[in-house]
Amino acid sequence: MARAFVFPGQGSQTVGMGQALAEAFPAARELFEEVDEALKQRLSKLMREGPESELTLTENAQPALMAVSLAAVRVLERELGCRLADSATYVAGHSLGEYSALAAAGAFQVADAARLLKRRGRAMQRAVPVGEGAMAALIGADLEQAEAIAKDAAQGEICAPANDNAPGQVVVSGHKAAVERAVALAAGRGIKRSVMLPVSAPFHCALMKPAADEMAEALAEAKMLPPAVPVVANVTAAPVKDPESIRRLLVEQVTALVRWRESVLAMKAAGVDTIVELGAGKVLSGLVKRIDRDIAASSAGTPEELEALARGL
């Protein structure tokens, strides 16, 4: 059996996430305290109690989701006796989840990953004034169709595929008017359904260039080790272990397409037959099932799920 662990991205956050882990395992509580200390913020309290509107802010949601994922890893390793490096052939994460994957594989210290994601969230939010950008999911479109629709909708503005999540689920991002045109065009091209997404900024498109520039500075200063397990990068859908390559790809990732569908297929082609999502929610394990039914996909974020996972490792 070849296994990959994957880590969720923005949208998986919910008030109360991580609470059961913190109540059941000292290792999870310690990790949440490390993140609070690194950020000089009571993020764990916000995760536990809300309000949801504040947790959903990009600068809070990104480090919070990472904290829950890494709490799950810490519990597996310190309390349930399962080293990630011994249990996984690859790790990968969706957008911010790539930072979780890197920290899980030992490339980043937890505190550094938390600070990087806080900065990333702020930079992404600042890059485009609220209301100027938008994102939409094209349900039933493949990447080629989404690229054609986005190109025709741009009309001198930015509109491009941002997430290739699964067959029939591609997200486009860009100027609000251009994304609205893409939604209108999709209806006339046989796309089953198009939905404007409730996001605060147009992620993973060229409008994020100011955020990419800021992350280039932040990542240049960040201490990074080669990950103990190869990380399948969003930008290339290929494994990477070299720290300098990882830095470059994390900068590119801010403006580039998240190649999630291709990443999952690349891991399968390399022999992975089992993918486990660690952290909040079940979004990625659901996408894996849509991408390839032959891959055994599951999620582990509660004490019971982690204990069951540990018994099987």
C-alpha positions as CSV (number, residue, x, y, z in Angstrom):
1,M,0.0,0.0,0.0
2,A,1.3,3.5,-0.9
3,R,-0.3,6.3,1.0
4,A,-0.5,10.1,0.7
5,F,-1.6,12.5,3.3
6,V,-3.4,15.6,2.0
7,F,-4.3,18.9,3.8
8,P,-7.4,21.1,3.2
9,G,-7.6,24.6,1.9
10,Q,-9.8,27.6,2.6
11,G,-13.5,27.0,2.9
12,S,-13.1,24.0,5.2
13,Q,-13.1,26.2,8.3
14,T,-16.0,25.9,10.9
15,V,-16.4,27.3,14.4
16,G,-15.5,24.5,16.8
17,M,-12.9,22.9,14.6
18,G,-10.1,21.3,16.5
19,Q,-11.9,21.5,19.9
20,A,-12.5,17.7,20.2
21,L,-8.8,17.1,19.5
22,A,-7.7,19.7,22.1
23,E,-10.0,18.1,24.7
24,A,-8.8,14.6,24.0
25,F,-5.0,15.0,23.4
26,P,-2.4,17.2,25.2
27,A,-0.3,17.2,22.0
28,A,-3.1,19.0,20.1
29,R,-3.5,21.6,22.9
30,E,0.2,22.3,22.8
31,L,0.1,22.8,19.1
32,F,-2.7,25.3,19.3
33,E,-0.8,27.2,22.0
34,E,2.3,27.3,19.8
35,V,0.3,28.9,17.0
36,D,-1.3,31.4,19.4
37,E,2.1,32.3,20.7
38,A,3.6,32.6,17.2
39,L,0.8,34.9,16.0
40,K,0.5,36.8,19.4
41,Q,-3.2,36.1,18.9
42,R,-5.8,33.9,20.6
43,L,-6.5,32.1,17.4
44,S,-7.5,28.9,19.3
45,K,-10.3,30.8,21.1
46,L,-11.6,32.2,17.8
47,M,-11.5,28.7,16.3
48,R,-13.4,27.3,19.3
49,E,-16.0,30.1,19.8
50,G,-16.1,32.2,16.7
51,P,-17.6,34.5,15.5
52,E,-17.7,32.7,12.1
53,S,-17.4,36.1,10.3
54,E,-14.0,36.6,12.0
55,L,-12.8,33.1,11.5
56,T,-13.6,33.2,7.8
57,L,-11.4,36.2,7.3
58,T,-8.5,35.0,5.1
59,E,-5.8,36.1,7.5
60,N,-7.4,33.9,10.3
61,A,-8.8,31.0,8.2
62,Q,-5.5,30.2,6.7
63,P,-3.4,29.7,9.9
64,A,-6.4,28.2,11.7
65,L,-6.9,25.4,9.1
66,M,-3.1,24.7,9.2
67,A,-3.3,24.5,13.0
68,V,-6.0,21.9,12.9
69,S,-4.2,19.8,10.3
70,L,-0.9,19.9,12.2
71,A,-2.7,19.1,15.4
72,A,-3.9,15.9,13.7
73,V,-0.3,15.2,12.6
74,R,1.1,15.9,16.1
75,V,-1.5,13.6,17.7
76,L,-0.6,10.8,15.3
77,E,3.1,11.2,15.9
78,R,3.3,11.9,19.6
79,E,0.3,10.2,21.1
80,L,-0.6,7.4,18.6
81,G,2.9,6.3,17.7
82,C,2.7,6.9,13.9
83,R,5.5,8.9,12.2
84,L,4.2,10.7,9.1
85,A,7.6,10.1,7.3
86,D,7.2,6.3,7.8
87,S,3.5,6.2,6.8
88,A,3.4,8.4,3.6
89,T,4.9,8.2,0.2
90,Y,3.8,11.8,-0.6
91,V,2.1,14.8,1.0
92,A,0.1,17.5,-0.7
93,G,-2.2,20.3,0.2
94,H,-4.8,22.5,-1.5
95,S,-3.6,26.1,-1.7
96,L,-2.8,27.1,1.9
97,G,-2.8,23.4,2.6
98,E,0.5,23.1,0.8
99,Y,2.0,25.0,3.8
100,S,0.4,22.5,6.1
101,A,1.8,19.6,4.0
102,L,5.3,21.2,4.2
103,A,5.1,21.7,7.9
104,A,3.8,18.2,8.4
105,A,6.8,16.9,6.5
106,G,9.3,19.0,8.6
107,A,10.1,21.6,6.0
108,F,8.7,24.4,8.2
109,Q,8.5,24.8,11.9
110,V,4.9,25.2,13.1
111,A,5.4,28.8,14.3
112,D,7.1,29.8,11.0
113,A,4.2,28.2,8.9
114,A,1.6,30.1,11.1
115,R,3.4,33.4,10.6
116,L,3.8,32.8,6.8
117,L,0.1,32.0,6.4
118,K,-1.0,35.0,8.5
119,R,1.1,37.2,6.2
120,R,-0.2,35.4,3.1
121,G,-3.8,35.9,4.1
122,R,-3.3,39.6,4.8
123,A,-1.4,40.1,1.5
124,M,-4.0,38.3,-0.5
125,Q,-6.8,40.3,1.1
126,R,-4.9,43.6,0.5
127,A,-4.0,42.8,-3.2
128,V,-7.5,43.7,-4.6
129,P,-10.0,46.1,-3.1
130,V,-13.2,44.4,-1.8
131,G,-15.8,44.2,-4.6
132,E,-13.3,44.4,-7.5
133,G,-12.6,40.7,-7.8
134,A,-14.7,37.5,-7.8
135,M,-14.5,33.8,-8.2
136,A,-17.1,31.3,-9.7
137,A,-17.3,27.6,-9.9
138,L,-18.1,26.1,-13.3
139,I,-19.9,22.9,-12.5
140,G,-19.7,20.4,-15.3
141,A,-16.8,22.1,-17.1
142,D,-13.4,20.6,-17.7
143,L,-10.2,22.6,-17.7
144,E,-10.1,23.1,-21.4
145,Q,-13.7,24.4,-21.5
146,A,-13.0,26.7,-18.5
147,E,-9.9,28.1,-20.2
148,A,-11.9,28.9,-23.3
149,I,-14.7,30.5,-21.4
150,A,-12.3,32.6,-19.2
151,K,-10.4,33.8,-22.3
152,D,-13.6,34.9,-24.0
153,A,-14.9,36.6,-20.9
154,A,-11.8,38.6,-20.1
155,Q,-12.3,41.3,-22.7
156,G,-9.2,43.2,-21.5
157,E,-9.7,42.3,-17.9
158,I,-8.3,39.3,-15.9
159,C,-10.3,36.1,-15.9
160,A,-8.5,32.7,-15.6
161,P,-9.0,29.2,-14.2
162,A,-7.9,29.3,-10.5
163,N,-8.6,25.7,-9.2
164,D,-8.9,22.5,-11.3
165,N,-10.5,20.6,-8.4
166,A,-12.0,17.5,-10.0
167,P,-13.6,16.4,-13.3
168,G,-16.5,18.8,-13.8
169,Q,-15.4,21.3,-11.1
170,V,-13.2,24.2,-12.3
171,V,-13.1,27.6,-10.5
172,V,-12.4,30.8,-12.4
173,S,-11.0,34.0,-10.8
174,G,-10.5,37.6,-11.8
175,H,-12.2,41.0,-12.2
176,K,-15.8,40.8,-11.0
177,A,-17.3,41.9,-14.3
178,A,-15.2,39.4,-16.2
179,V,-16.1,36.5,-13.9
180,E,-19.8,37.5,-14.2
181,R,-19.3,37.4,-18.0
182,A,-17.8,33.9,-17.7
183,V,-20.9,32.7,-15.8
184,A,-23.1,34.1,-18.5
185,L,-21.1,32.5,-21.3
186,A,-21.0,29.1,-19.5
187,A,-24.8,28.9,-19.6
188,G,-24.7,29.2,-23.4
189,R,-22.0,26.5,-23.8
190,G,-23.7,23.6,-22.1
191,I,-22.1,24.0,-18.7
192,K,-24.5,22.4,-16.2
193,R,-24.3,25.1,-13.6
194,S,-22.2,28.1,-12.6
195,V,-22.0,29.6,-9.1
196,M,-20.5,32.8,-7.9
197,L,-18.5,32.0,-4.8
198,P,-18.7,33.9,-1.5
199,V,-15.0,34.8,-1.3
200,S,-13.4,38.0,-0.2
201,A,-10.8,38.1,-3.0
202,P,-10.0,36.7,-6.4
203,F,-7.4,34.0,-5.4
204,H,-5.0,32.3,-7.8
205,C,-5.0,34.7,-10.7
206,A,-2.8,37.6,-11.9
207,L,-4.6,40.1,-9.7
208,M,-2.8,38.5,-6.8
209,K,0.6,39.7,-8.1
210,P,1.1,42.2,-5.1
211,A,0.6,39.3,-2.7
212,A,3.0,37.1,-4.6
213,D,5.6,39.8,-4.4
214,E,5.1,40.1,-0.6
215,M,5.3,36.3,-0.2
216,A,8.6,36.3,-2.2
217,E,10.0,38.5,0.5
218,A,8.6,36.5,3.4
219,L,9.7,33.1,1.9
220,A,13.2,34.4,1.2
221,E,13.6,35.1,4.9
222,A,11.9,31.9,6.1
223,K,14.0,28.9,7.4
224,M,13.2,25.8,5.4
225,L,14.6,22.2,5.5
226,P,14.1,19.6,2.8
227,P,10.8,17.8,3.6
228,A,11.1,14.3,4.9
229,V,8.4,13.2,2.3
230,P,8.2,14.7,-1.2
231,V,5.5,17.4,-1.5
232,V,3.3,17.4,-4.7
233,A,3.2,21.0,-5.6
234,N,0.0,22.8,-6.7
235,V,1.7,24.7,-9.5
236,T,3.3,21.7,-11.2
237,A,1.4,18.6,-9.9
238,A,4.8,17.1,-9.4
239,P,6.8,16.1,-6.3
240,V,9.5,18.5,-5.0
241,K,12.0,18.3,-2.1
242,D,14.5,21.0,-2.8
243,P,13.9,24.0,-0.5
244,E,14.8,26.7,-3.2
245,S,12.4,25.1,-5.7
246,I,9.7,24.9,-3.0
247,R,10.1,28.7,-2.2
248,R,9.8,29.5,-5.9
249,L,6.7,27.4,-6.3
250,L,5.0,28.8,-3.2
251,V,5.4,32.3,-4.7
252,E,4.1,31.2,-8.1
253,Q,1.2,29.4,-6.3
254,V,-0.3,32.8,-5.2
255,T,-1.2,33.7,-8.8
256,A,-1.2,30.3,-10.5
257,L,-3.8,27.5,-11.1
258,V,-4.1,25.0,-8.3
259,R,-3.7,21.7,-10.2
260,W,-5.5,19.5,-7.7
261,R,-7.0,17.0,-10.2
262,E,-3.6,16.5,-11.9
263,S,-1.9,16.2,-8.5
264,V,-4.1,13.4,-7.4
265,L,-3.7,11.6,-10.7
266,A,0.1,12.1,-10.6
267,M,0.2,10.5,-7.1
268,K,-1.9,7.6,-8.4
269,A,0.5,7.2,-11.4
270,A,3.4,7.0,-8.9
271,G,1.7,4.1,-7.1
272,V,-0.4,5.8,-4.5
273,D,-3.6,3.8,-3.8
274,T,-4.7,5.4,-0.5
275,I,-5.2,9.1,0.3
276,V,-6.0,10.4,3.7
277,E,-7.1,14.0,4.4
278,L,-5.9,15.3,7.7
279,G,-7.6,18.2,9.4
280,A,-10.9,20.0,9.2
281,G,-13.7,18.8,6.9
282,K,-13.9,16.2,4.1
283,V,-13.6,18.4,1.0
284,L,-10.4,16.9,-0.4
285,S,-11.3,13.3,0.2
286,G,-14.6,14.0,-1.6
287,L,-12.7,15.4,-4.5
288,V,-10.4,12.4,-4.6
289,K,-13.4,10.1,-4.9
290,R,-14.6,12.2,-7.9
291,I,-11.2,12.2,-9.5
292,D,-10.5,8.4,-9.3
293,R,-12.8,5.9,-7.7
294,D,-9.9,3.3,-7.5
295,I,-8.1,5.4,-4.9
296,A,-9.2,4.7,-1.3
297,A,-10.0,8.1,0.1
298,S,-10.8,9.0,3.7
299,S,-10.5,11.9,6.2
300,A,-9.3,12.0,9.7
301,G,-9.9,15.0,11.9
302,T,-11.6,13.8,15.1
303,P,-10.1,11.7,17.9
304,E,-12.0,8.6,16.8
305,E,-11.0,9.0,13.2
306,L,-7.3,9.5,14.1
307,E,-7.3,6.5,16.5
308,A,-8.9,4.3,13.7
309,L,-6.3,5.6,11.2
310,A,-3.4,4.8,13.6
311,R,-4.7,1.3,14.1
312,G,-4.5,0.8,10.3
313,L,-1.0,2.3,9.8
